[in-house]
Amino acid sequence: MKLIIAYIQPEKLNDVKQELFKNEIKKMSVTNSLGCGQQGGFHETYRGVDIEVNLLQKIRLEIAVNNDFVDQTVKAIIKGAKSGNIGDGKIFIVSLDNCIRIRTEEEGEEAIG
């Protein structure tokens, strides 16, 4: 079992969701987040004051999958999120020791579904 964490551009969320749904991946958590990476941010003037904005809007996706679904999940995220420009995002894959569905108390691969 793996936990896939992806940071993507907010405007790419619908494209990523469509690609995931095409691959029968429908369970995910989506969170608004702020972050900066290689793109670094930008400068802006507000009421005559120069402001450096280095925390940019991102979307964080968390998707728990069984090992058989890791590759197709990653490929779907890349297909939906990739523009070829700096700031497209990152994907992290973390091993999961266990997963428990609270309603049924199922554990492991059965709990992820």
CORRA-V498773 format. One record per backbone hydrogen bond with DSSP energy under -0.5 kcal/mol. CO is the residue of the C=O (numbers start at 1). NH is the residue of the N-H. If there is no record, write none. Layout:
# CORRA-V498773
co:nh
CO:NH
CO:NH
This chain:
# CORRA-V498773
co:nh
1:96
2:4
2:65
3:5
3:94
4:6
4:63
5:92
6:8
6:61
7:90
8:59
9:12
10:13
12:16
13:17
14:18
15:19
16:20
17:21
18:22
19:23
20:23
20:25
21:24
24:26
26:28
29:62
31:60
33:58
35:56
37:40
39:41
42:53
44:46
44:51
46:49
49:46
51:44
51:53
52:54
53:42
54:56
56:35
58:33
59:8
59:61
60:31
61:6
62:29
63:4
63:65
65:2
66:69
67:70
69:73
70:74
71:75
72:76
73:77
74:78
75:79
76:80
77:81
78:82
85:88
88:9
90:7
92:5
92:94
94:3
99:108
100:102
101:105
106:101
107:110
108:111
108:112
109:113
